[in-house]
């Protein structure tokens, strides 16, 4: 099993991940997605003048989508669950 330094590394290490890419990734639990989206929110706030290709509202919408999915038990487990 490969050891990953961070959740971002597990997503392929992309520097410019979109909120929707994170929200729809099937390799992460809802908690991991929320963690990544909060990291992205922090990055977006610190780069206020830079265009990252998405808005703060896009991040908020992705967080809401992940939370809604978690309430409906969607994304509560990963596709690899049970493979270990």
C-alpha positions as CSV (number, residue, x, y, z in Angstrom):
1,X,0.0,0.0,0.0
2,X,1.3,3.4,-1.0
3,X,1.7,6.0,1.7
4,X,0.2,9.4,0.9
5,X,1.5,12.7,2.4
6,X,-1.9,14.4,2.2
7,X,-5.3,14.1,0.8
8,X,-4.3,16.4,-2.0
9,X,-1.5,13.9,-3.0
10,X,-4.1,11.1,-3.0
11,X,-6.1,13.2,-5.6
12,X,-3.0,13.2,-7.8
13,X,-1.2,16.2,-6.4
14,X,-2.9,18.7,-8.7
15,X,-2.4,22.3,-7.6
16,X,-5.6,23.6,-9.0
17,X,-8.3,21.1,-8.0
18,X,-11.9,22.3,-8.6
19,X,-14.5,22.0,-5.8
20,X,-16.6,19.7,-7.9
21,X,-13.7,17.4,-8.6
22,X,-13.3,16.9,-4.9
23,X,-17.0,16.6,-4.2
24,X,-17.5,13.9,-6.8
25,X,-14.3,11.9,-6.2
26,X,-15.3,8.3,-5.2
27,X,-12.0,7.5,-3.6
28,X,-12.7,9.7,-0.5
29,X,-15.2,9.6,2.3
30,X,-17.4,12.6,3.0
31,X,-15.1,13.6,5.9
32,X,-12.0,13.5,3.6
33,X,-13.8,15.6,1.0
34,X,-14.9,18.2,3.5
35,X,-11.2,18.4,4.8
36,X,-10.0,18.9,1.2
37,X,-12.7,21.5,0.5
38,X,-11.7,23.4,3.7
39,X,-8.1,23.4,2.6
40,X,-9.2,24.7,-0.8
41,X,-11.3,27.4,1.0
42,X,-8.2,28.5,2.9
43,X,-6.1,28.6,-0.2
44,X,-8.8,30.6,-2.0
45,X,-8.9,33.1,0.8
46,X,-5.2,33.6,0.8
47,X,-5.1,34.0,-3.0
48,X,-8.0,36.6,-3.0
49,X,-6.6,38.5,-5.9
50,X,-5.7,35.5,-8.0
51,X,-8.1,33.7,-10.3
52,X,-8.1,30.1,-9.3
53,X,-10.9,29.1,-11.8
54,X,-13.6,29.0,-9.2
55,X,-15.3,31.2,-6.6
56,X,-15.8,30.9,-2.9
57,X,-19.5,30.2,-3.7
58,X,-18.4,27.2,-5.7
59,X,-16.5,25.8,-2.7
60,X,-19.6,26.4,-0.4
61,X,-21.8,24.7,-2.9
62,X,-19.5,21.6,-3.1
63,X,-19.4,21.5,0.7
64,X,-23.2,21.6,0.9
65,X,-23.4,18.9,-1.8
66,X,-21.0,16.6,0.2
67,X,-22.9,17.2,3.4
68,X,-26.3,16.5,1.7
69,X,-24.8,13.3,0.3
70,X,-23.5,12.3,3.7
71,X,-27.0,12.8,5.2
72,X,-28.4,10.5,2.5
73,X,-25.5,8.0,3.1
74,X,-23.9,8.8,-0.2
75,X,-20.1,8.8,-0.1
76,X,-20.0,7.5,3.4
77,X,-17.6,4.8,2.3
78,X,-15.0,4.6,-0.5
79,X,-15.0,2.3,-3.5
80,X,-12.0,0.6,-1.9
81,X,-13.7,-0.1,1.4
82,X,-13.2,-3.8,2.3
83,X,-10.3,-4.2,-0.1
84,X,-7.8,-3.8,2.7
